[in-house]
Amino acid sequence: MPLLTRMVGTPLAIDIGPGAIASLAPLLADRRISSGGHVAIAVGPGQGAEIAATLRPQLGNAEIYTVEGGTVDASRGLAGQLRAGFYDALVGIGGGRTLDVAKHAATLLGLPMVAVATNLSHDGIASPVASLEEEGRKHSYGVQMPIAVMVDLDYVRRSDPVMRRSGVGDVISNLTAIADWRLAERTRGEYVDGVAVTFARTAAMAVLNRDETIEDESFLLALAEALVLSGLAMATAGSSRPCSGGEHEILHAIDHLFPGTSGHGELAGAAALFSAFLSGDDVLSRDIDICLRRHDLPRTPADLGLSEEQFAQAVAWAPSTRPDRYTILEHLDMGEEEVSERVRAYGEAYGR
């Protein structure tokens, strides 16, 4: 009898731990990505350049390109430079913006892409999604998943603590995204991919109740694995649905209306707490609140540097950021007055 199975796409290799960078050249050869090291390396303005320099003795045939910003123009510019040469793969080294630019550029050229993360600020490390700015607005673009993923915890521990905390906020927001997906299933019969949900929930739960801090290697390992697993959840679903619900609509609205307010994960965590509050799920709200407090993440509009009026404006505008997505925001279908009342009640409940 034939065995019915489902094929789930994953990177060829995932290497997370201290000193992982040292195994990049062997990984490229062993996985037959590039036996001779004929790769392009895209580095960001932070630790990426330092890492690229340390890799030079291993990858003498590599060409290094510097990436500035996280825009579609930056991606197209990188792709244009790469067309002038011949490479087996593109290696992106840096934070979320650099990796998203590299993923997008590699997709434009049909090149395999290796992601080497130097921080854990959000779940784009292994995802088939690139979040890039175009004409002043941030958009999500479908891209090919990295063929290999590396996270060197030595460099992660040197990154800004804000970025590590941000990753916590992003991964626990999976819980409200899943709740929104289940709501869409009950309300309008939307199909929910149980495998993708399992990946996304497992990722969030791996971090939610851990007692360690962002300074502990065991916690950083769990966080890195959770962010990679979130990327696999999105790849399995074929969309960002298992990791992006009403909370991400709110953060995209804040990004558009009040750019520069906070980092992606910080916004995701605070908006997830607000989404849980709207849903009336007291257990979920409590768990998210405790986690945000433990890691000193923003929880209220004031923590984000916004007034209640500004936050309410973003909530009201949020559904327009993803017209195709059904979440608690679309379900409640609140007018401006009700939004203001809910935001005020939220501030009273969590502003202490």
Secondary structure as UniProt FT lines:
FT   STRAND          13..17
FT   TURN            18..19
FT   HELIX           20..23
FT   HELIX           24..30
FT   TURN            31..32
FT   TURN            35..36
FT   STRAND          39..43
FT   TURN            45..47
FT   HELIX           48..55
FT   TURN            56..58
FT   TURN            60..61
FT   STRAND          63..66
FT   HELIX           72..82
FT   TURN            83..84
FT   STRAND          89..94
FT   HELIX           96..109
FT   STRAND          113..117
FT   TURN            123..124
FT   STRAND          129..134
FT   TURN            135..136
FT   STRAND          137..142
FT   STRAND          148..152
FT   HELIX           153..158
FT   HELIX           161..172
FT   HELIX           174..188
FT   HELIX           194..208
FT   TURN            214..215
FT   HELIX           217..237
FT   HELIX           241..243
FT   HELIX           246..257
FT   TURN            259..260
FT   HELIX           264..279
FT   HELIX           282..294
FT   TURN            295..296
FT   HELIX           301..304
FT   HELIX           308..317
FT   HELIX           318..321
FT   TURN            323..324
FT   HELIX           328..332
FT   HELIX           336..350
//
